[in-house]
Amino acid sequence: MLKKFLLTLMLTISGAAMANQPTLTVFTPWPAGSTNDVTCRALFKAYGETHNVNAVILNQPGADSMIAHRNFIKSQGPALFCSGNGPVWNAVTHKDTAPALDTVRPVTGVIKLSFFLLTPVNGASSVDELVRNSNRTGKPVLVGALTHTSARIMTSILDKQGAKYEVVVYRRNGEGLIGLKEGALDVYVDGGSIKLMGQEGYKEIAHLAVGGDKAPTENLIKRWPFVENYMGTVIMYARADTSDSDLEDVSAKLRAVINGTAMREYFRTAAPFHTPMPMTPRQINAQLQDLFKFLNAQQ
């Protein structure tokens, strides 16, 4: 009886402690299980444990991250937006329908993503072969990706090659993997999620990474440096009405967690292909402004 009473008391105390924790809602535009989603979850698990905060992740994929963006800026209470370059990209390519860029303020960078180009087992073995096959058959290259932004990593190269293409946007990487296995795609732009699965049914023909090669395949960033502008990141945003002091405070706390033991272990084991990029609000804002100028110049 005493053991049962003590157990009940411990559970009651634990439940009360959790109830007293402040809640932080984290909106994310990525599907559950993607590299970006897992990174957000790892970050806010460590953040919550460090700062006694109950972080609730809301996955709201679709519409090139605009659904999550809109819901974030309309939300009430403590919240952050764990996104990427989407707000900048959409402000250029969907400027008539996307939330304005000034509805959010960048807090810090988290990681710079590397990308891997995957084809069916019996598909092309290089980007050059993809282009040759398309030119020979007259069929467009079918490019799969989670968003139009990540697809641009491949299609911008195809533009330089004068190749035709069509983009297929998936809600989950698993759907892209099925497309590869069934031969429904010519190439899939993977942010590392499929590669980490270690499954069969595809082959890797190239990758794109900054700061050194991340795979034995060709690192296309060396041949086409401009593609770095299209490579994804995980970036934290606050609402536009966040004060400078609050922005600096949450940025410093997040950067400390990113540089901490838990996240270093996460990067080593779960995101070995990517590059951590903790940055001050000023630094990440300058980077995004440069991207905004580059994308506008392409219009």
ABEGO torsion letter per residue (X at the ends): XAAAAAAAAAAAAAAAAAAABBBBBBBBABBBGBAAAAAAAAAAAAAAAAAGBBBBBBBBBEGGGAAAAAAAAABBEBBBBBBBAAAAAAAAAAAAABBBAAABBBABBABBBBBBBBBBAABBABAAAAAAAAAAAGBBBBBBBABAAAAAAAAAAAAAAGBBBBBBBBABAAAAAAAAAAGABABBBBAGAAAAAGBBGBBBABBBBBGEBABABBBAAAABAAAAAABBBBBBBBBAABBAAAAAAAAAAAAAAAABAAAAAAAAAABAABBBBBBBAAAAAAAAAAAAAAAAAAX
